[in-house]
Amino acid sequence: MKNAFSQEEILNRYDSLPAQVKNAIFAQATAEKMSAIGKKHGLLLDAIGTIATVTGYVMVGLINPQSFTARLAEELGIPALKAREIAEDINEQVF
């Protein structure tokens, strides 16, 4: 992953989150939704992992929500329009 964050950065941000957000990040329902979104958009397993990681970075505050779509496009190497469709599904179903 490009410009990945250190484990320390991630843990520090995660530790400061409310319990509800912490639970949502690792909830089975969240994983199932991410998988369904990835499959809907024809993504392979590794790309589904990438959208889950980028989404997690947004949830812990390491990526600004306004750059979420651009980050998905960059990390997945897909057109901005496709990234926007994926981001819209994540916004509706996960966030």
N, C-alpha and C positions, 0 to 999 in steps of 0.2 A: 504494500500500500504506500502510495506516495505521501511524503510528509507525515508519516505516522507519528503518533505521540508516544512518549515514554510511558512505561507502566506506572511510574511514580506520578506523572501528570494525571493519568487516567484515574488512579486510585485516590489521589487527593480530591479531584472533582467529584468522584463517586461518593466518597465519605461525607461530603458536604450536602448531598442531596436529601430531600425529604424521603421518608420511608416509602411512601406511595410510589414515587418515581423509581426508587431502587427496586421495588417489587415488580414494577412494570417492565423494567429492562430485562429481567431474567425470567419473566413469566412464560409458561408453556404457551399460553394463548398468543403472546407476542411473537414467539418463534414460529408458531403455526401461521400467523398472519403474514409474517415476512416470507415464509416459504411459499404461501399461496400467491402473494404478489409477484414474487420472482417467477414462479411457474406461469402465471398469467401473461407475463411479459417475455416468456421464452428464454429466461436466463438459466444458465447452467449452475450447478451446485456452488462452485467457487464464486460466481457472481452474486448469488443469493447471500453468501457469507459476506461479501463486500458491501452489499446494501445494508445488511444488518449491522456491520461495523460502523459504517458512516452514520447510520441512524443512531446508533449508540453514542457516537461522538457528539451528535447534536443534543441528545438527551442529557448528557453530562455537562454540556456547555463548552466543549472544546471546538466545535464548529458552529459558527453563527447560522441560525436558521435561514437567513436570507441567502446564504451561499450553498445551501443544501443541494439544490438542483444542479448547480454548476459543479459541485464536488462529486455528485453521482456521475455526471457526464464524464468528468476527468478520470475518476477511478475505474469506471467501467469501459471507457473508451467508446462511448455511444454518443449519438447526436443529442443536442440539447432538448429537442422535442420529445424524444423517447425518455430522457431523464426526467423531464417535467411530468410526463404521464406516470412514471414510477413514483415520483415524489408526491404527486397528488393522491395516489392510492395510499401511500404511507401516511400522509397527513390525515386522510379520512379514517383509516383503519387502525393506525398505531398511535399517533399523537392525539 
